[in-house]
Amino acid sequence: MSVDGHVNGSKSIQVEEHDSTAHQACYVFQGGTDTYQNARRPPKRRKTEKANSALIPPVQTPFSALLDGCEKPENLRLRHAAFHEQWSKQQIRVESILQDANSTTLEELAEFVKASPESYHDKIPTGLILAGPNIAAHGKLFEQMAVRVKAEAAGPVVILHSGQASNLKTALKQLIKGATSQTQGVQEDDILSDQRKGPKLLNYDLQILYDYVQTHAVRNVVVGFQDSEAFDGNLLADLISIFSSWLDRIPFILLFGIATSVDLFNDKLPRSTIRCMQAEKFDVTQVEESIESVFVAATAQSNSGILWLGPSLSSMLLERQRDHVQSVQAFYTALKYAYMAHFYANPLSILLASDVSHGPLQSEHFEAIRNLPSFRRYAQEQMAIGNLGMVRDLLNDDSVLFETVLEQLNQGQAAVNDMNVALDYIETIRSYMHSNADIQRSELYVKAMSRELAGSAMIRDLLVSVKKLPSDRLAQLLSQIPDLVSMELSDLHDQLQTLLKARSSHGNPLRSEHDVRHETLRTTVVAQKVELSKQRSSLSKDDAAYSKIVNRVHDVLQSYFSRTLINPQSLFLHEIFIYDLKSPHRDVFTAKPRFAIERALSAPHDYLGCSCCNASEEGLSSTQPSTPILYQLYLESGALINVFDLWSAFYAIVGREDGDDDDEQKALALFYRALAELKFMGMIKYSKKKTDHLAKLSWKGL
């Protein structure tokens, strides 16, 4: 069916309903006030009154006004500045870890590139970089390597990817283009064309690269294969053979990124190709170790830290990292998003600013504080101990509430900091217990933040192990724990040193009464039954004195851990300095695009927020956009859709009762545009069984 007509009397179009290229057409029409998209929408009125300049902030920020839109512009800017202030501190810590993660490997690669080529005996110098199975982290590693090696190689560094080198010619083109374009002032199309005489060379001829090396006095040409396992084995063999034949003229150095093992990489290449290379192996810090260091830097903060991640969010980030094997940069981005989400959506995060005062705070801020669950719990605790006047002042006087909030906020942050310091001591003590299973710091943090560490079996076993330490190892342990734990612990350390000096002539260390060497099993037979009983051997004078010291150390550490391993969720105002919301991260980093698209097409009023697409209206409406209308008709159809029936139903909704030919032309243009968008989203395709039908490809909810 073809329809000829005019759109607004100025542009003519011809539409083929069953043409396979109809979705590629571009329909241009100038809608008047009676178009379907604007017919029932009131025209925008021009504002004649002068805008109130006091309501518009002079400096725009990406943050939105909270407190039901009542937040002042200066508080909005202060909250935005607090986010940048706090994240900049974390950014310095995290980026220093990311830069130092591969520093040792990069130094070794730089020394490898600077080595004299005579030491390789006419073989290609080859570096095998064991980058690990996390492919997502290889990109950052090779970027750092290219920058570091280029400064030492005195020549170009070209990184080849498997997608850029499908065959030999393409690989050589990418190599020549990448190497010769790294010098300023050299054009890619006619490189060295003026200097060379004779016929023009093909763009994959290595003679071009040789002329470039001679002209620019290049010392080395470093070629990196980032995903070497993804390259075809025959292609790699051909490239290495060509590089070997040109090695006397072009000083090649090869670097291979290996995700599996050297043995599997060697199996890909023939022996004749392997004999052309002299390889060295380089180990890279694994991504798991880097992520652990980044997480510790973001959570185990010093006294300057004022914002921590909650246990639920921390568990989700670490679990997503383990399940999806993402790069360190993705984990770093998730941490930054956590900071941004907290300051963006929490109006009370303004209290984390370093220069906050009572002046900028509004009455809405104080009402928000009084509505916090931790405030209600704090008020109930004060009432339980008889501080009724204090609770009355907190409810009625904003100045008293502000002073209390600042004081309690500092105390809460100090309590979380002390808990992180206690985790450091737990790691230190565990390092002296060789029999204990290895537990990462991130796991300790999650358990401590969720109140699973205090009084747990792990802490009890740890303290029991301290009782069984010999004197030499206990002395080393006490020297690693500062006086911050307890001054009594320092006195016990001095007593232990005095005891050890008094018996310096004895070679064996002292052992406490809890040591298994002081226990013996005794077997007795009573009424033809064998009974086993433990019997302690007598202690020497020095061992008895050492046992008293060990028992005191145990009691001091037990008291310290019970005091510091608190429940952070029970602290007053923990909602301000602990962020533990999972839903924003889940929506952003594990998004559901299909669900969002289906919801937008089924309920466009939820996204448009306009009055014409009223959510209370049931069924289809002509005021809705054309694509949602067609999508809802599409849902009501079967596996095969008759295009004419679909058009008839569409026009029955959007068309007017007194519509003319021009009105039908506009509706047809909207119909074809909506049909093309559904085809672009993969919901329909043209049927091969019937030329006038469409095949349905997806069903809602599947």
N, C-alpha and C positions, 0 to 999 in steps of 0.2 A: 504494500500500500504506500503510495507516495502522496504527499500533501504539499501543494504549492500555495504560498501566501506571502504576506508582508507582515513584518513585526514593526508596529508603530508607524507603518507606512513608509519606512525609510530603508529597511534591510530585508532582503528576501532570503529564505533558506529553503532547502529541499531535504526532507527527512525520509530515509528508507527504514521502515520499521524492522525488517528482517535482515538488514545488511549486517554482516559480521563486524564491520568497522564503524558501526553507528555510535558506539560508546566513545570513539576517538574524536567525534565532532565537537566543535566549539560553537555554542549558541550565544549570540550577543543580542540583547534586546534592551531597550531603554524603558524601564517601567515608570509609568506615571503614578498618580495618586490612587489609581484604581487597580493596581496590580495585586496579585493574590498575597504577596508577602507583606504589603503595606496597606491593604484595603481597610482592614479593621484596626489598624494601629493609629492612634492620634498623631498628628504632625508635631514635630519638636518645636516648642515655642522658644522664641528668642528671649533671653533674660535681659530685662531693662534695668533692674535694680542693681545697685553697686554691691559686689560681694564683700562679705565681712573678711577683711584681710587677717584679722586676729585668729580666725579658725584655720587658716592655711599655714602650715609650717614653712618657714623660709627655706629649709633644706629638706628635700624629699628623702625618705628612707624606705627601704623595701618592707619594713614591718608595718602591720596594720594596727589601727587603734583598737584596744581591748576595753574591758570594763563596760561592755554594752555600748561601745563607741564614745564613751565619755573621757577617755584617756587624753590628757593634754599633749600638744605637740612636743613640748620640752621633755616630758616624761617618755614619750615615744623615742626621741633621739637619745635620751640617756640610756634607755634599755638597749637600743641598737649599739651604742658605744660600749656598753658593758659586755655585750656578746663579743665584739671585736677585741676588747681588752683581755677577756678570759681565754678566748680561743687562740690569740697570738701567743700566750704563754705555752699552751699545749702544742701549738704548731712548731715552736722552736724545739721543744723536746722531741717530738715525733720525727720531724724532718732530719734532725741530727742523727737519729737512729737509722732512718732510711738511707742516709748518705754513708753511714759507717757500716751498714749491713754487709756490703760487698767490697769494702775498701781493701781488704787483704787480697781478694781475688784480682781486683783491678790493678793493684800494685804488682802482683806477680805477672799479670798479662803485659803491663807496661815494660817490665824488665825482659820478658820474653821477646817483645817486639824490638827492643833496643839491642838485642844480642847480635853478634857478628854473624853474617850469613856463611862465612867460611867454616864455622863450627858444625854445619849441617851436611857437609860433604855432598854438595850438589843435589840435595833433596829438599823438597818443599817444607819449610818450617810450618808445623801444624799444631794448633792448640785445640785440645778436646775439653770443652767446658761442660762439666757435669752439673747442669742447671736444675735437675730434679724433675719430677713428673708434673709440676704445676706449670702448665703451658702459659697461663695468664701472667705469670711473673717474668717470663722470658723477655717480654718487650722492654720493660723497664731496665732489666739487666743489660741488654744489648745497647740501649740508649746510653746508659752510663759508660759502657765499654767503648762505644764509638767516640764519645767526647774525651775519655781518658787516653785511649790508644792513639787518637789522632794527634794529640799534643806530643806524643813520643815517637810516632812513626815517621814524621817528616814526609808525609804523603797522604793520599786519600784513603778513607775507610768506607767500604761499601758493604751494606748489609742486604743480603738476598733472602727473599721469602719464597716459599714453594709456590704460592699463588702467582708470583711474578716471573717464574721460570718454568713454564710448562714444557719447553723444549730447549735444545742447545742454542739455537739462534736467539731466542728471546732472552735466555740467561746472559749470553755475551752482550747483547744490546743493553740490558740493564746494568751490567758491570761497566761497560765503556761509558755509558751515559752518566752513571753515578760517580765514576772516578774523575772524569774530565770536567764535570760541572761544579766541582768543589773549589775551583779557583776563580776568584773574582775577575770579572772582565772577559771571561771566556764564554762564547755563545755555544749553546748546545747543538744547533743545526749545522754550523759550519766551523767546527773546532779544528784548528790548525789547517784550515783550507788554504790560507794565504801562505803559510810557511812551506807546505808540501808541494812538490812539482810532480807532474805525471797524472795518470788517471785517478778519478775519484774513487776512494775506497768504499766498500760496503760498510754499513753501520754496525756490523757484528765482526768486523775484522780487527784482530788484536794489534795490527800494525798501527791503528789509530792510537791505541793506548801506549804503544812503544814510542811513537813520536811525542806523545804528551810527556812521558817519563823523561825522554831526552831533553825536551825543551825546558821543563820546569825543574830539572835535577831532582827528581823524586827518589827518595831512598828506599821506600817500601810501599807496596800496594797491598793493603790488608783487605781480605775478602771474608766476610762473615756469613755463615749459613745459620740463621736463627733457629729454624725448625728443620734440622737436617734429616730427621726420620721421615718427614713428609716428602722429601725429594725422592724422585725415582732413582733407584740404584744405578741404572745404566747411564742416566744423565750425570750423576755425580762422578762416575768413572770416566766418562768422556771429558768432563770439565777438568778433572784432576790431571788427566793425560795431556790435555792441551796446555794447562798451566806448567806442567813439567817440561814440555818441549820449548816453552818460551821462558823458562826460568833463567837462562843465561843472559836474557835481554830485559826481562821485566821481573823485578824482585818481589815475587808473590809471597804473602803470608796468609795461611788459611786458618780460620777459627770456626769450629763446629759446635753448635749448641746441642747437647745430647740430653734427652729426657729420660732415657732408659739406662743403658749400660754400654761400656766400650765394646764388650764382646758382641752384643747385638749390632752395634754400628759396624764393626769389622765384617760381620757376616753379610752385610749388604754389598760390600765392595770385593772385586776380584783381587787375588794376591798380587798380580802385576801392578795394580793401582796402589795397593798398600805399600809396596816397595818404593814408590815414588815419594813417600812422605816420611818425615821424621817427627813423631808426635810427642807432645808433653800433655799431661793431664792436670786439670785445674778443678778443684772442688769449690762449690758455691754454697754459701749459707742458705739452708733450706728455708722455705717460706714460713713454715710453722714456727721456727725459732724467731724470725723477724716479727711475725704477728704477735707472738708472746711478748717480745720486747716492747712493741708498740702499745699493747694493752697494759702492760705494767707501767709504762710511762704515762698513760692516760688515767690510771686509777691510783697507783701507789705514789701519790703526790707528796710534796713537802708541805711545810706550813703555809705556803702561798696558795695551795689548792683549795678551792671553795666549791667545786661542783664535781659530783661523783655519779657514775652510772649505777643504776639499781641492779639487783640480782636477776630479775626477769629479762631486762634488756640485754645485760651482759651475756646471759646464757643463750639468748636468741642469736646475738652477733657471732659468738663463738661456734654455735651449732651450725649456723648458715655457712660459716667459713669452712668448717670441716665437711659439710655435705656437698657444697658446690665448688670447692677447691678454687676460691677466688684469689686474686692478687692482693698484695699488701696495700696497693693504692685503693682498691675497693674497700678494704677494711678501714683505711684512713678516712675515706669519704664517709663511711657510715658513722665514724666517731664525730666528724665535723657536723654531720646532719643532726646528731643527737644534741650537740651544743646549740645549734641553730634552732631546732624545734623547741627546746626548753625556753630560750629567751624570746622566741617568736610568739609562743602561745601562752606563756605564763606571765601575767602582769606583775606578779610579785618578784620576778627575777630582777627587777630594778633594785632590789635590796642588795644584790650581789655586786653592784657597782662600787668602786673604791671610794668615790666621793659623794655617796648618797647622804642626804640630810633630811630633816623633817620638813623643810620648806617645800620641795617639789611634790611631796606625796599628797594625794587627794583623799577626800573622805571615803571614796570608793575603795582605795587600797586598804584602808583600815577595816572596812566592812568585809573585804575579801579575806583578810587575816582572821577576823573573828569567825568566819564560816569554815575555816580549815578544820578537818577532823583532829589534827594534832593539837589545835588550840582548845577544842572542846575537852579533849582528854587532859590537857594541862590544867584547864580551869577546874575540872573535877578533882584532880589530884590536890590542887591548892585548897579547895573547899574541904576535902577530906582531912587535911591537917589543920584546918581552922583559919586559913588566910582569906576570910570572907571580904575584908576591906580591899585586899589586893585584887581579887577577882572583880569587885565592883569598879575599881579604878580602871582595870583593863577593858571593861565593857563600856565605860562612859568617857574616859579621858584618852584622847588620841596621843597626847604627848607621853603619858605614862606607858601606853602600849608601844610606842616607837622605841623608847629606851629599853623596855623589856625585850622587844624583838631583837634589837641589835646585840644585847647581852646574850640572849639565848641562842642567837644565830652563831655567834663566835664560839660559844660553848659546844654547840652541836657539831660545828666543823672541826673543832679541836678533838672531840670524841671520835669522829670518823678517822681523823689523822692518826690518833693513838692506836686505833684498831689496825690501820695499815702498817704502823711501826711494829705492832705485835706480830703481824704476818711475816715481817722481815726476820724477827727473832725465831719464829717457828721454822722458817727455812734454814736459818743458821743452825738450829739445834738438830734438824733433820739431816743436815749434811754430815753430822758426826754419828748418825745411826745408819750403818751400811745395810742393815737387814731390811730397812723399811722400803716399801715400794715408792717409786718416784711419783710425786704429785706436783703438777705445774702450779705456778703462782696464780694463774687465772682461775683455776679450780678452787684454790684456797680463798680467793677474793669473793667468788660467787657464794661459797658456803658461809663465809663470815657475814656477808651482807644479808643473807637469808636466815641468819641466826641458827645455822646448822653446825657451826664449828665449836661454839662454847659448850663445854660439858660432853663433847662427842667422844666416841671410842678412840679416835685418832689422837686427841689431846691426852687422854688417859694413858694410852700406850706410849706416847711420847714422854710423858713425865715418869712412867715406870722405867723407860729405857735410860733416863737420866740417872736414876738410882743405881743402875748397873754399870755405869761408866767407870773405867779405871781412873786412877788419880791423874795420870798424864793427859788423858783426853779431856777430863773435866777441867783441868787447868787451862787447856787451850780454848775450850768452849767459853769459860768465864772471861777470858781475855777478849773474846769477840763481842760480848754483850756489854754495852756501856753502862754507866751509872744511872742512865735514864730509867731503867727498870726499877731499881731499888738501891739505895745506899747500903742496905744490909747485904746485898749481893756482892758489892765491892769489898765489904769487910770480910765476908766469907772467902772471897778470892785471896785476900791477904792472909787469912788464917791457913788456907791451903798451901800457899807458897811457903809460909813459915814451917809448916809440918813437913813439906817436902825437902826443905833445906836441912832440917834436923836429921833426916835420914838419907842424905845424899850418897852415902857409901853403899846403900843397898841398890841393886840393879832392878829388881822387880817393882812394878807400880803397886800402889795400895789398892785394895779392893774392899768394897763395902759389904755389909752383912747381907745385902740383897743379891750379891753376885752368885751365880750358879756354882761357882767353885767352892763356896762355903756350905753347900748343901750335899748331903749324901743320902742314898736310899738304903734303908734297913729292911731286911726280909726276916719275917718271923712266921713260924708255923704254929697255929693254934687250932686244936681240934681238927687236925688234918686239913686245915685251910691255910693258904699262904697269904699273908698280909704284907703290903708294902707301905712303908712310912718314911717321911722325910725327916732327916735329922741334921741340925746345924752343927757345924764344927765350931770349936772355940776360936774367938778372934784374938789377934794380938792387940797390944796396946795402941799401936799406930793405926791398925785397921778399925778399931773401935772409935778412935778420934775422927778418922776419915768418914766413918758411917754417920756420925753426928753432923758433920759438915754437909754430906750428901742429903741427909734428911731435911736440913734447913734450906738448902738450895731448892729441893723439891717443893717445899712449902711456899717459898718466895715466888717461884715461877707459877705455881698453881694459883696463888692469890693475884698475881699480876694478870694472868690470862682471864681469870674470872672477872676482873675489873675492867679490862680493855675490850674483850670480845663481847660487845653489847649487841643489842638488836637495833640497828640504825633506823628501822621503821617506827620505833617507839620514841624517837627523839622529837622534841618540840620543833616545829617548823621544818621537818625533814622534807616536806613537799617543795621547799625552795632550793635546797642545796643537793637533793638527790633526784635524778631524773630516771624514771622507770616505766615509761610508756612504750608498749610494743607496737600498738596499732599504727602510728605514723611511719615507723620503719617498715612494717609489713606491707603497708600500702604502696610505699615508694620503691623498696628494694625487692620485694616479691609481689609485684603488681599483677593484676588479672585483667589484661587488656580486653579480652573477649567479653568478659562479664561487663566491663565498663561500656563497651561499644553497644552491646545488646540493651543495656539499661538506658543509655542515652537515646537509642532509637525507639525504645518502647515508651519512655517517659521523658520526652524532650523538655517538658516544663521544669523538671528538677534541675536542669543545667542552664536553661535560658533565663528562668526567673522572671518571665514577662507575664503581663496580665492577660494577654490574648490566649496563651496556651494554659488555660486554667486546669489545675490538677483535679478539681472536683468534677469536671465534665467527663462523662463516660463515653467510650467509643472514640471514633475518629472525628477530627474537626478540620475544617478548611484553613484555619489559622495556623495549624502546625506546619513546619517545614515539609517540603515535598518528599525528602528521603524517609523520614519517619512514617509518613502516610503510606508510602509504597512498601516499606518494611513490614508494617502491620498487616497490609493486604497479603504480603508474601508469606507471613506466618499462617494465614488462614488457608493457603492453597496446598495442593498436594505435591507429589514428587515432580510432576510435569506441570508447567504453568503455561496456559495459553496467553500469548502476548496481547491479543485483542481483548480478551476478557479482562486482563489486568488493567489495560488502558481504559476500558469502559468503566470499571469500578473506580479507578483513580479520578477520571473526569467527572463521575457522578458526585464525588466528594468536593473537588476543588472548583468545578464549573458552576456557572450561574444559570439560573433557569432561563434568563433572557439573553444568554451569551450568543455572540456572533462568531463569524469565522476567525476574526482576529483574536477573540478570546480563546478559541480552541487552539490556535497556533501557539499562544503563550503557554497554555496548559500542556501541550505536547512537548514543548521545549523543556519544561520542568520535569515532565515524565521521563524523557530520555536522559536528562541529567541525573535524576534519581536512580534510574536503571543502571547507568554507567557507574555510579558510586557503589551500588550493591555488587556489581560485577567486580569492581576494583577491590572490594573487601572480601571477595571469594565466596559470596553467598549464592551466586547463580552462574550458569554458563549456557551457551547456546546448545540446544539439543541436536544430536545427530539423527535421532529417530524421526523427529517431526521438525520441519524447518520453521514453523510458526510457533514453536514452543521453547520454553526455557527449562533447564534442569535445575532442580533445587539441590544445593550442595551442603547446606548446614541447617541444623535445627536448633532452636533456642534451648539452652540448658544442657546440651550434650557436648 
